[in-house]
């Protein structure tokens, strides 16, 4: 009798524990919360800025010269992107009349939607938005500020004390959808279909990644035709591993995957990238060095390209020492990549004539 009473309790506990483990694993492999708030789009970009600060030993970035308008913005809102922004997710909307169609409006240029996570002074920011807004719409108890900007309407909404959504898409339903999704943010199955389809190919724990539809026939993609002969879908991500390089601070593992229409197109992409790498290494051999910095040389030496079915995959390791040096001083980029100037040969000492 005791066993009959205990068994249902044990089964219930095991079922709940399994459900919790499954939920944790789903959340672990789901896109970041800011990205899941975004609308359907033709490209997505995500960046977590905390790793950059860690790579720079917690020191602030190199000094940035602010335009007067941006200084006024900081004073009015108390928000400085270099100091207060924690992470950001962007959705890219191609115009609907581009080759292959897009998720954008009738505008001839791409439009964007964003979600920012950071430290905001709510009172100052809302006062600033009210001052700039042409109109304010209250949707599901959230104020959406419509701000005229460069002939477009830029809509902004506070989704939480640390979360701001924005979009310059012509359709006001885009930002309303972001408000709706913020109400069910806990679901790991949320987010646009294109994002869910390719996020599983983003490296685990990647602080920055990009997924993008590439069409060499579309305006703005003309330069891409040197690598992509036909439309493809691109996934680029970086994974930080502090133990990758001995005696160094670590490296960012860069991975770019191009999903082509078929195996032949993928092989063409891989061949073209390999041609560029071969040309680079030939130039390196003729000059004698890729530059004066060993970390930069390690990055170029790590570049590898291969084909896997209908994918062309490029991999590389970028030492974080390079990022730290550039953070300390952006002017170092020239000295890191420029080849060393060979020293002129010393003249042999002249022999004195015997008297």
C-alpha positions in Angstrom: 0.0 0.0 0.0 2.8 2.4 0.9 4.4 1.7 -2.5 1.2 2.5 -4.3 1.0 5.9 -2.6 4.7 6.7 -3.1 4.9 5.8 -6.8 2.6 8.6 -8.1 4.5 11.1 -6.1 7.9 9.9 -7.4 6.6 9.9 -11.0 5.3 13.5 -10.6 8.6 14.7 -9.2 10.6 13.0 -12.0 8.2 14.5 -14.6 8.5 18.0 -13.2 12.3 17.7 -13.0 12.5 16.5 -16.6 10.3 19.3 -17.8 12.5 21.8 -16.0 15.7 20.4 -17.5 14.1 20.4 -21.0 13.0 24.0 -20.5 16.5 25.1 -19.4 18.1 23.3 -22.4 15.6 24.9 -24.8 16.3 28.3 -23.4 20.1 27.7 -23.6 19.9 27.0 -27.3 17.2 29.6 -28.1 18.1 32.9 -29.7 18.9 35.7 -27.3 15.8 37.4 -25.9 16.4 40.7 -27.7 16.5 38.9 -31.1 13.3 36.9 -30.3 11.5 40.2 -30.0 12.3 41.2 -33.6 9.9 41.0 -36.5 10.3 38.8 -39.5 13.1 40.1 -41.7 15.7 39.3 -44.3 18.7 39.6 -42.0 19.6 39.7 -38.3 22.5 41.1 -36.4 23.2 40.6 -32.7 26.0 42.0 -30.5 26.7 41.5 -26.8 29.2 44.2 -25.8 30.2 42.7 -22.4 32.8 40.4 -24.0 34.5 43.4 -25.6 34.9 45.0 -22.2 36.1 41.7 -20.8 38.7 41.4 -23.6 39.8 44.9 -22.7 40.2 44.0 -19.0 37.2 46.0 -18.0 38.7 49.3 -19.1 36.6 51.7 -21.1 36.9 51.9 -24.8 39.3 54.4 -26.4 38.0 58.0 -26.3 35.4 58.7 -29.0 34.8 62.2 -30.3 31.1 63.1 -30.0 29.3 65.4 -32.4 27.5 68.3 -30.7 24.1 66.7 -31.4 25.1 63.5 -29.7 26.5 65.3 -26.7 23.1 67.0 -26.4 21.4 63.6 -26.6 23.6 62.3 -23.7 22.8 65.3 -21.6 19.1 65.0 -22.2 18.7 61.2 -21.8 21.7 60.3 -19.6 22.4 57.4 -22.0 25.8 56.9 -23.7 26.0 54.0 -26.1 29.7 53.4 -25.4 29.1 53.3 -21.6 25.5 52.0 -21.1 24.6 49.7 -24.0 24.8 46.0 -23.0 23.5 44.3 -26.1 21.6 45.1 -29.3 19.7 43.1 -31.9 18.8 44.4 -35.4 16.4 43.2 -38.1 17.1 44.2 -41.7 14.1 44.6 -44.0 14.8 44.5 -47.8 12.4 46.5 -50.0 9.6 44.2 -51.2 10.3 45.0 -54.9 14.0 43.7 -54.7 14.8 40.5 -56.6 13.4 37.7 -54.5 11.2 40.1 -52.5 11.7 41.5 -49.1 10.0 42.1 -45.8 10.2 45.8 -46.1 7.8 48.3 -47.4 7.5 50.2 -50.7 10.5 52.3 -49.8 13.5 51.9 -52.2 16.0 51.4 -49.5 16.3 48.9 -46.6 14.6 49.6 -43.3 15.5 48.4 -39.8 14.1 47.3 -36.5 16.1 47.2 -33.3 16.0 46.1 -29.7 18.5 47.6 -27.2 19.3 46.3 -23.7 21.1 48.7 -21.4 21.0 51.0 -18.5 18.4 53.7 -19.1 17.2 56.6 -17.1 13.5 56.1 -17.7 12.3 59.5 -16.7 14.9 61.4 -18.8 14.5 59.2 -21.8 10.7 59.4 -21.8 10.8 63.2 -21.4 13.2 63.4 -24.4 11.0 61.1 -26.5 7.9 63.2 -25.7 9.7 66.3 -26.7 10.9 64.8 -30.1 7.7 62.8 -30.9 5.2 64.0 -33.5 2.6 61.7 -31.9 2.3 59.1 -29.2 0.2 56.0 -29.5 -0.7 53.9 -26.4 -0.8 50.2 -27.4 -1.3 47.5 -24.8 -0.4 50.0 -22.1 2.9 50.8 -23.9 3.6 54.3 -25.3 4.9 54.2 -28.9 6.6 57.5 -29.8 6.5 58.4 -33.5 9.5 60.7 -34.3 10.0 62.2 -37.8 13.6 61.6 -38.9 15.1 62.1 -42.4 11.7 61.9 -44.1 10.8 58.7 -42.3 8.9 57.8 -39.1 11.1 56.4 -36.4 9.0 54.6 -33.8 10.3 54.0 -30.3 8.8 52.1 -27.3 10.0 51.2 -23.8 9.3 47.4 -23.3 10.9 47.4 -19.8 13.2 49.3 -17.6 16.2 48.0 -19.5 14.7 47.3 -22.9 13.9 49.6 -25.8 12.4 48.7 -29.2 12.6 50.9 -32.3 11.8 50.6 -36.0 11.6 52.9 -39.1 9.5 50.4 -41.0 6.5 52.1 -42.6 4.1 49.7 -41.1 3.2 50.6 -37.5 2.2 47.0 -37.0 5.9 46.0 -36.9 6.6 47.7 -33.6 3.2 46.7 -32.2 4.2 43.1 -32.9 7.4 43.7 -30.9 5.3 44.9 -28.0 3.1 41.8 -28.2 6.1 39.4 -28.3 7.6 41.1 -25.2 4.5 39.8 -23.3 5.4 36.2 -24.0 9.2 36.5 -23.9 9.7 33.4 -21.8 8.9 31.1 -24.8 12.1 29.6 -26.2 10.1 28.9 -29.4 9.5 32.6 -30.1 11.2 34.7 -32.8 11.0 35.0 -36.6 11.1 31.8 -38.8 14.4 32.8 -40.6 16.0 33.4 -37.2 14.9 30.1 -35.7 15.9 28.2 -38.9 19.6 29.3 -38.8 20.3 30.1 -35.2 21.2 26.5 -34.5 24.3 27.1 -36.7 25.5 30.0 -34.6 28.4 29.0 -32.4 27.4 28.3 -28.8 27.7 31.4 -26.6 28.6 33.6 -29.6 28.7 37.3 -28.5 28.2 38.6 -32.1 26.6 37.0 -35.1 24.9 37.8 -38.4 22.5 35.9 -40.6 21.6 37.4 -44.0 20.0 36.7 -47.3 22.5 37.5 -50.0 21.3 38.2 -53.6 24.0 39.5 -56.0 21.3 40.8 -58.3 19.9 43.1 -55.7 21.0 46.8 -55.4 23.7 47.2 -52.8 25.0 43.6 -53.3 26.9 44.2 -56.5 30.3 43.7 -54.8 29.1 40.4 -53.3 28.9 38.9 -56.8 32.7 38.3 -56.8 32.1 35.5 -54.2 28.4 34.7 -54.5 27.4 33.8 -58.1 23.7 33.1 -57.0 21.5 33.9 -54.1 22.6 32.3 -50.8 22.0 32.6 -47.1 24.9 33.6 -44.9 25.5 32.8 -41.2 28.5 34.4 -39.4 29.4 34.0 -35.8 32.2 34.3 -33.3 32.9 32.2 -30.2 35.2 33.3 -27.4 37.6 30.7 -26.0 40.1 32.1 -23.4 42.2 28.9 -23.4 42.7 28.6 -27.2 46.2 30.2 -27.4 48.9 29.4 -24.8 50.4 32.4 -23.0 47.8 34.7 -24.6 44.5 36.0 -23.4 42.5 33.9 -25.9 40.9 34.1 -29.3 37.6 34.7 -31.1 36.8 31.7 -33.3 35.2 33.1 -36.4 32.9 30.9 -38.5 31.1 31.9 -41.7 28.8 29.5 -43.5 27.2 30.2 -46.9 24.1 28.1 -47.6 23.9 27.8 -51.4 21.2 26.5 -53.6 23.1 23.3 -54.3 26.5 21.6 -53.9 27.9 23.0 -57.1 27.2 26.6 -56.0 28.8 25.9 -52.6 31.9 24.6 -54.3 32.1 27.7 -56.5 31.9 29.9 -53.4 34.6 27.9 -51.6 36.9 28.0 -54.7 36.6 31.8 -55.1 37.4 32.4 -51.4 40.4 30.0 -51.7 41.6 32.0 -54.7 41.6 35.2 -52.6 43.5 33.5 -49.8 46.0 32.1 -52.3 46.5 35.6 -53.8 47.0 37.0 -50.3 49.6 34.5 -49.2 51.4 35.0 -52.5 51.5 38.7 -51.8 52.7 37.9 -48.3 55.5 35.8 -49.6 56.6 38.5 -52.0 56.7 41.2 -49.3 58.1 38.8 -46.7 55.6 39.5 -43.9 51.9 40.1 -43.4 52.7 42.8 -40.9 54.6 43.8 -37.9 52.3 42.0 -35.4 52.5 38.3 -34.7 48.8 38.1 -33.6 47.7 39.5 -37.0 49.9 36.9 -38.8 48.3 34.2 -36.6 44.9 35.3 -37.7 45.6 35.1 -41.4 47.4 31.8 -41.0 44.3 30.3 -39.3 42.0 31.1 -42.2 40.6 27.9 -43.7 37.8 27.3 -46.3 36.0 24.0 -47.2 32.9 22.7 -48.8 30.3 20.6 -46.9 27.4 19.6 -49.2 25.6 22.8 -50.1 27.6 24.9 -47.6 30.9 26.8 -48.0 32.5 27.2 -44.6 35.2 29.6 -43.6 36.9 29.4 -40.2 39.6 31.5 -38.5 40.9 32.4 -35.0 41.3 36.1 -34.1 43.5 36.6 -31.0 41.9 39.0 -28.5 45.2 40.8 -28.2 44.4 42.4 -31.6 41.0 43.6 -30.2 42.7 44.9 -27.0 45.3 46.8 -29.0 42.7 48.4 -31.3 40.6 49.3 -28.2 43.6 51.0 -26.7 44.3 53.0 -29.8 42.4 52.7 -33.2 45.5 54.2 -34.9 47.3 51.0 -34.3 45.4 49.2 -37.0 47.9 50.5 -39.6 50.9 49.5 -37.6 49.4 46.0 -37.0 48.8 45.2 -40.7 51.5 47.2 -42.5 54.5 45.2 -43.6 57.8 46.0 -41.9 60.0 48.3 -43.8 63.3 46.5 -44.3 66.3 48.3 -42.8 68.8 49.6 -45.3 72.0 47.5 -45.4 74.8 48.9 -43.4 77.8 50.0 -45.4 80.9 48.1 -44.7 83.6 50.1 -43.0 86.1 51.5 -45.4 89.6 50.2 -45.3 92.3 52.7 -44.5 95.0 53.0 -47.0 98.4 51.9 -45.8 100.8 54.8 -45.6 
